[in-house]
Amino acid sequence: MAVSTLCENSNEVFLDVSKLLLTYADNILRNPNEEKYRSIRIGNPTFSTKLLPIKGAVECLFEMGFEEAETHLVFPVSASVEQLKFIRESIAAERDRILRGEQPTQPPQTASTTVSAPGFLSPPILPITPTPTQPQSLESSMGFFVTLQSNVEHVMVYDDTELQKKAKDHIPHERLSALAIEKLNQAKATDPGPCVIFFFIECKLGMEDFLVIELLSWFKKAFFSWVDCLPCHHCGGPTQTSGSLNPTADDLRWGAQRVENHYCETCKRSTSFPRYNSPEKLLETRRGRCGEWANCFTLCCISLGLEARYIWDSTDHVWTEVYSVSQRRWLHCDPCENSCDKPLLYEVGWGKQLSYILAFSKEEVVDVTWRYSCKHSEVLSRRTRVEEAWLLRTINGFNAVKQQALSPERRKELMDRLLVELVEFISPKKPKPGELGGRNSGSLAWRIARGEVSNDLQDSSPEVQEYVFTPTVAEKSERLFHLRYSAGSDQYCRVSNRGEVIDGWEQGVWRKDSVFRKVENDWQMVYIARTEGSSLGRISWKFDSAPRGMKIKAVSVTARSQTFHSGRVAWSLRSEKMAAEFPGDGKTQSFCGLSGSSELVIEAKLSGGEGELSWQHSQLFRQSLKEPEESTFEILIYLDDV
């Protein structure tokens, strides 16, 4: 019974919480027709700070007859008053016993004991022994609790069906779904059973897995934009962050408790940057930093029918997880970085000192810290903000409320998933190549200030991409490989392969080093440039005809590049038979001395420039966003039989 669980707390805690529980019960018994006494607001400070974190307290309310109703616990008119009286008297009897100095009927258990209440899934504790720490202060635990409570309440907004419809109206979901199906079919054509290995079990990939990737790409490249400092609303010049401004009534309406002051030194005026917490408002503004990105992206996922949860990291970052039904696991998704299933990105790539990472959805709160670390012992030594037992009890309390109304089938499904997660957490992962780089969202100065850049900005070793174009059956038949790329649409068109479209410049790259695609929304221009702080950027494409038993007869290349000040772009082409340089002036360059070659690499090196903006002074494929279909890079390779 829940009263027995309540007795496991210290006498002092029991006396405090039992007094509150008796008050709730007595108010109903004395005023059976008063509606206000039958409802307890979950966000009420008394309830959320004095009752919710206490082991067994919420369970007692459920056993009294209270039921969950969105933001409140409600004692229905149909509930049994006799049951309420029974639980009330049981609590009162234990309270009297303690006040008389007698031992409770149920001896206290260890702090790590977990309990189950109706509708509540109690997770087993990880096989990790917490490092002994000093007892936490009440201020520390309550501050942590308020943060958790805020996230618990916030994610409920994603369940608004009207809001989901608004989000879906912004998403080209039919096009993204078609692309996802196309990518899945391509994967099946290459490998009839595309799968990943997870806990030594082969998991087939599904259409939803590819849809998540397409949604991430669209959100990053076409929908949302990053904000360091807004341009001055008066003169359009650069601004600098200078303290805060008072939020307006409209700011507060959309959850912007904090408004940044972006000050222009030129015209001496301020531009306000409200940090909106409403995903509905973010569908309109479509800009912000990681908080706004993750907030809006999580809503977009849910609006497409994907099961998603909001991830909060105590070291100041947030992102999303999406459940893969086909793989039977949660996938890390960071819209700021356009990254999927790279959970060690933050610890290994960014160098973050992780401690607490929690997942929030309408149905559960889960401590997912261990998914994002390969250094469990180091993380554990930093988890000193609250006691582990307190954190577990607090999460249990939230879940007791969230899961009370779920069906037995759904509760079992959540438990099965949780057990899979816990097994995953036991063994630290090994970093993958895509998890080794630093952060790419935000200005260089901002990333350096946060310590979220790779260890060596000048590292000249290329990032591994290794995509190689090989002739398809259609291209072999036509004896022609014809590829076009448009920076505006960020798409390759494989003309000779029935017009196949490949989204994303990175998807066709063989090697790249310190380059990225820059979108200038103010000027409506786009191009590929060096990353800030790098002295050299390189990008290359590779073609290999050997797998089809063919050789290269001749090549034509049309490349557009542009330089400013002392910026330089050097284009080159090399094969087994020759090496040559050519200008990227937008004119077609033809090469005929490749007879007998099967491999071809085309490379561009970006360097030079002046001052802090030197990275912008050498550009590839500069193009207006208003002309996205125009080709900025084109390759024709004429083939022959070996």
N, C-alpha and C positions, 0 to 999 in steps of 0.2 A: 504494500500500500504506500501511497505517496507520503503519508505522514511519517512512516518509518524512514524514508529517504530524507525528509526534512530534519529528523532527529540526528542525522549524521553530521550536521553542522555543529560548530561550537555552541555552548550554552548561550553566550552573548548574542551570536547571530540568530539562533533559534528564537530567543525572546523578542528580538526586534521584528523579525519577519512574521512570527506568529501573531503578534499584536496587530499587524496590518491585515493579515488574513482573517482574523476574527472580526475586524472592523468591516471588511467587505461582506462577510456572512451575516453579521448582525444587522447591517443596514438593510439587507434584503428581507430578513425575517421580521424586522420591526416595521418596514414600510413596503409590504408586498405589492402594492399597486403603484409605487413610484418608479417610473421608467428610468430615471437618472441613476438609481442605485443598482440597476441590473447591467450596467455597461461600464467597462474599464478601458480607457484609451491607452493603447500600448505605448504611445509616445509620451504619456504623462510622466514627468520627472520622478515622482514618487514611485510609480510602478517600475519604470525603466532602470532606476538606480538602486532601489532598496529591495526589489522583489525579483525581477527578471534574472539577475546574475546568481541568485541563491539556489543552491541545489535542492530540488524537491518542491520549491515554492510554486512554480507554474503548474507542476503536476498536481498539486493540491487543488488549485483552482479548477483544473480539468475534472478531477474526481468529484468536486462539489457539483459540477454540472455546467460550468462555463464552456462556451464554444467560441471558436475563432470566427470573426466577421471582419475581414480586411484589416482595418486600422484599430479595431476594438476586440476585446473579449466580452461576450454577451451571455447573460444568464437567461435562457429562453423562458417564456411563460409556461411551456410544456415541460420544463425540467422538474425533476423530483425534489420537492422541498425536504422530504425525509432524508434523502441522500445528503443534501446540503447540511442538515442538522447533524447527521452522523459524523461527517468529516469535521464539522465545526467542534463538536464535542470531543472528538479524538485529539484535535489540536489543543483544545483547552485543558484536557486531562494531562497531556504531556507538559504543558506550560506550568500547570499547578505543581506537578511533581518536581520540576526543576526549581521552582520558587521555594519549595519546601526543603530543597537541598538533597533530594533523593536522586538516584541514578535513573536516567531515561530507560524506558522499556527496551529500546533498541540501542545497543552500544555503538558509538561512533566507529566508522570504518576509516580506512586510509584515504588520503586526499585524492588518490588516483582512481577511486572506484567510480564507474560510470553506471548510470541507471537508465531505465526505459520507462517512458510514460506512454499513454495511449496515443498512437499516431506519431511517435517520435523514434527516430533511428539513432541509436547510441553507438558511435564508432569505437572500435577497439583502439587502444593507445599504441602508437608506433613503438617498435622495439628499440627506442633510443632513450638512454638515461639522461635526464636533464642535468646540466651543470649546476651545482649548488650556488645559489645567489642570496643576496641580502633580501629580507622580506620586503615586498613591494609596498609603496606608500598608497594610501587611499586615493590621493590626488592622481597618482600615476595610473592606477587601475580605472578610475572613473573617467579620466581623460581618454584612455584607450577605449573604454566602453562607449563613450559618446561618439567617437569616430566610427566604431562598428555599427552602432545604432543608426547613425546617419546614412551609412551605406545600405543597411537593411531596409530602411524606409525608402531610399531613393530608387532602388531597383524595381520597386512595385509599379513605378510609372510606366515601365516598359510593357506592362500587362494591359494597358489602355488600348482597346481595339481601334478606336478612332485615331489615336496617335500612330498606331501601326499602319493604318491605311494612309495617313499623311506621308509617312516615311516611304512606303512602297510606291506612292505616286511619284516620288523623286528619283526612284531607282529604275534604270532600264532593265527590269528583271527578265523580260522575255529575251532580250539580246544576251544577257549574262547567262541565262539558262541554256540558250542555244550554244553559246561558246563552251559552256561546261560539258554539255553532251558531246560536242564535237571533240573536245580534248579527251573525254573518256573513251570515245570510239577510236581515236588515234592511238591511245594507250593500249586498247584492246587489240588493235591491228598489229601493233609492235609486239605485244605480249598478250595472248588471249586471256591470261589470268593475272592482270596487274594487281599487285598486292604489296603490303608492307609486313615486316616481321615485328610482332609485338609480343613480348613474353614467350618467345619461341612458337607463337601461333601465327599462321598466315591469315591476314585479314584482307579481304578484297576491298578495293577502293570503289566508292560509289559516286554517283553524279553530284551529291551534296558536297563531297570533298573538293571537287573541281569548282563548284559554285562558290565556295568560300574563297578560293584563290582568285576567281574572277571578281568577286565583290571587293576583296582587298585591293586589287589593282585599280578598279574603277574608283573606289573611294579615295585612294591616294593620288591618282593621276588626274581625275576629272571632277571630283566633287568637293573635297575639303582642302583647305590651304592652311599652312603653318604661319603663326604670328610670332615674331620676335618683338618688333616695334612697328606700330601702324604708321603709314605715311601721314604727314600733317594734313588734317582735314581742310586747312585754309590754303596753304601754298603747295602742298604735295611733296614737300621736302622730307628729309629723314628726321626722326625724333629719337629721344632717349627716355628710358623709364625713369620717372622722378616721383617716387612716392605713390600715394593713393588719392583718389577723389571720393567724395561722398556719393553713395549710390542714389539714384533717383527712384521715384516710386515705380517707374516702369522697369528699372533695373531689378528692383526687389521682386517685382511681379514674376520675373523670369529667373529668379534664384541667384542673381548676381549680388552676393553680399560684399564682394570685393571688386573695386573698379580701379584699374591701373591708370596712372597719369603718364601719358606719352607726350613729352614736352619738346617743342620745336625751338631750338636756339636762334633760328633765323627770324621767325616772325613773332617769337615770344608768346606762343599760344599753346594751349593744352588740347590734346586729343584723348578722349576717354576710351578705355578698352574694358568694358564690363566682362567679367569672367562668368558667363552664363552657365547655370547648372541645369537648365531646362532643355532636354533633347529636342523638344518642339521648336524652341527658339533657335537652336543650333541648325535645324533644317533650313532655316532662313539665312542665318549669318554665314554658315559654312566655313568657319575659321576658328582658330584657337591653338592651344598647345595640347599636350597629351590628354589632359582631363576632358577637354571638349571633344577631341578625336575619339577617345574610347567610349565616351558617353553616347555620342551620336552613332558610332559604328555598331555598338551593341544593340541599339534600337533597330538599325537597319537589318542586322542579322535576324532578329526576332520577327521583323515584319515580313521576311521571306520564308518564315516557317522553320528557320533553324533554331535549335535550342542553344541559347548563349547565356553566358554569365559574365558579370563585371568583375575584373580582377584589380584589387588594391594592394599596392606595395608600400610598406611603411617608409622605404627610402625614396619616396616621392616619384612614383611613376604609376600609371594605370594602363590596362589593356583589356583584351577580351579573350574568353575561351569559348570555343564552339564544339558541341558534342558531335562526334562522327559516329553515326549509327552503324555504318558498314565496318568501321575499325573498332567499334566498341570502346572508345576512349575520348578524352577531352583534348582538343587541339589548341595550342597557344596561337593567338592571332594578334599581332600588333599593327594596327592600321597606320600609325605614324611611320613605321619602317617598312610597310608592305611585306611583313614577315609572317610565315605560317609554319608552325611546328618546329620552332627553334627556341625552346625554353631556356637554354643556357646562354642565350644572347646577352643577357644583362650581367651575369656574374663573370662569364669568360670574356665576352666581347667588350662590354662597357666597363668592366672592372668594378661593378657595384658590390658593396658590402651588405649582403642581404640579411634580413632577420625575420620579418613577418610578411607573408603574402597570403591574402585570403580571397576566396571566391564568393560572390554574392549573386543569388538568383531569387526568384519569387518563392522557391521551394526549399532552399537550403543555404547554409553557410558552411564552407569547407576550408580548412587550413591546408593550402596547397604549396606551402613554402618549399617542400622537398622536391617537387617537380622541377623547380627552377635553380637547383643547386647541385653541383658535383662535389661540394666541400661541406658535407653535413656537419661535421664536428665543429668547423669554424662558425657556421651559421648558428649552431646551438649555443656556442659560447657568447654570442651577441644577443640572444633572446633573453634579456634581463629586464625588459620594461614591465612585464607582468609575470606572475607565476604560471607555469604550464597548467597546473590543476585549475587555476582560476579561468584561464583562457578556454580550457576544455568545457568547464561548467557553463561558461557564458555562451559558447557556441551551441552547446546542448540546449540551453534555454531558448535561444533564438529558433532553433530547429523544432523544438517542441511546439512553439506557437505556429510556425510556418506549415508544419506537416499534420497538424491536428485534423484538418478536414480532408486529407487525401484518402483515396481508396486504398484498401489493403494491397491491391495489385501494384499501384504506383509506389507505395512505400517499399514494397519488396524490390521493385526495379531500382529505386534509389539506393537501397542497401547493397544490392548486387554491384552497382556501379562504384559505390564507395569502397567496397572490399577490393575491387580491381585497382582503384587508385592507391589504396594503402599498400598493396603489394608492390605497385610501381614505385612508391616512395622509398621503399626499403633499400633498394640498390641504387647508388648514385650513377647517373648517366655519364657517358663520355662525350666530350664536345664534338660536334660535326663541323665541317669547313664553314658552313654558313653562319655559325655562331661565334666566329672568331673576330669579326670586325667591330669597330666602334660604331657609335650612333651616327645616323645620317640626317635626322630631323633636327632643325634648329641651326642657328648660325654657329660658326666655329668658336667664337668667343663664348657663346652660351654653353656649348658642349664642353669646352675646356674648363669653364668655371664649375661645371657639375662633375667633372672628372669622368666623362662618358665618351672619350675618344679612344681610338686604338693606341697601343703602347708606343707606336712609332709612326708619326704622320708622314715621315719621309721614306718609309719602307718601299723599296722599289720592286719587291717581289709581287707578281701579278696575283690578283684575286682569281681563284679557280672558277671558271665557268665551263670551259671545255665543250661547248656546243659545236658540233661539226655538221655542216650541210653535206648530205650525200644524195646522189640522184635517185629520184623515185622511178617507178616503172614508166610513168607518163613522160618524165624528163629524159629517160633513156631512149624511149621511142622517138621523141622529137630531137634528140641529140642536142638539147639546149637546157641550161640552167639559167633562169631569168628571175632576179630578185630585186624588189624595190622597197625602199624604206621612206616613210614620211614622219618627220619629227612632230608635226602638228597633231596627227592622230596617234602617234607612237605605235605604229603598226608596220610590220613587214607584209608585203604581198608576194607570194611565190607564184608569179605569173605563169610559169611553165608547168606548174602542178595544179592546174584547174583553178588558179586564183586563190590558193590557200592563204588565209590570213593568220599571222602570228602576232599576238598582242604583246607589246613591251619590248623596248630596244634591247634589254638584257637577255631576252630569250633566244636571240640569234647570235650572241657574242661568243667568241672562242676564249679570248682573254681580255680582262680589263683591269686597270690599276688607277685608282684615284680619279675617276670620272663619274659624273652623274648627269641626269637630265634636269635642266633648269627651266622652270616655267615662270615667266615674268607676267603676272596677271595685270599689273598696271599698264604695261606696254603691249600686252597681248602678243608676246613673242615667246618662243621656246627654242632651246638649243642644248647640245651636250657640251659640257665644260669640265675643267679640272675641279676637284674638290678644294674648298678653301684650305689654305695652309700647305698645299702640295706644290712642289716646283715642277713636277712632271706628271702628265697624265697619259695613259696609253689605252688603246682599244683596238681589237683585231677580230677579224672574221676568217673562218677557215672552211675550205671546201675539199672534199676527198671523193674522187670518182672510182677509186680502186675496188670498193665493195661491189660495184656494179660491173666490174670488168671493163672499164672504159678509161680513156686518157683525154687530157685537155688539148684541144686544137688551137684555140685562141680565146682572148679575154677582152672585154670592153668594160671600163669603169667610169662612172660619172659621179663625182663627189663634190659636195658644196661645203666649203669652210670659209671662215671669216676671221680676220685678226684686227686688233686695235693696238695703238701705241707700239710697243716692242714685242707683242705677242707673236708666237710662231706655231704653225701647224705643218708637220712633215708627214706626207703620205708615201707609203712604199708598198711594193708587191713583190712577193718572192715565191719560188717553187723550187723543185729539185734541179731545174734546168737554168733558171735565171733569177736575177734580183734587179729591181728598177725602182726609181723614185718618180713621182708625178705630182703635179700641182692639183690642189683641190679647188679649182676655180669654176666649177660647174660645167666645164666642157668635157666631152667624152674623150677618154684616153684608151687607145687600143694597143694590145700586146700580142704579137704573133710568134715569139720565139720560145713557146712553151711545149713544143711538140714532144710527146712522150711523157710529160709530167702527169701525175695523178693527184697531187696535192697542191693547194694554193692558199696563201695567207695574205690578206690585205690588212695593213696596219696604219693607224694614225697616231702621231705623238704630239701632245700639246704642251707648250712651254712658254717661257718669257712673260712679258707683261710688267706693269709698274704698280708699285704701291700695294695697299691693302686689297684692291680689286684686281690684282694681277691675274687671278684665276679666271676672270671674265674676259680677258683680252685675247684669248684664243678659243674659238668656238667651232663646233661641227654642226652642220645641218640647221643653221639659224633659219627660222621660218615663222611666219605670222600664224597665230592660232585661228585666224579667219580664213586661212587657206590650207586646211588640214590634209586635203587629198593630194596636194602637189608633192611629187617625189623629190627628196633631197639627197638620195643615195641610190645608185642603181648598178647592178652587176649583171653582165651577160657572159656566160661561159659556154663556148661551143665545144661539143664533145665528139669523140670518134671511138670506134672500137679499138681495143688493144691489138 
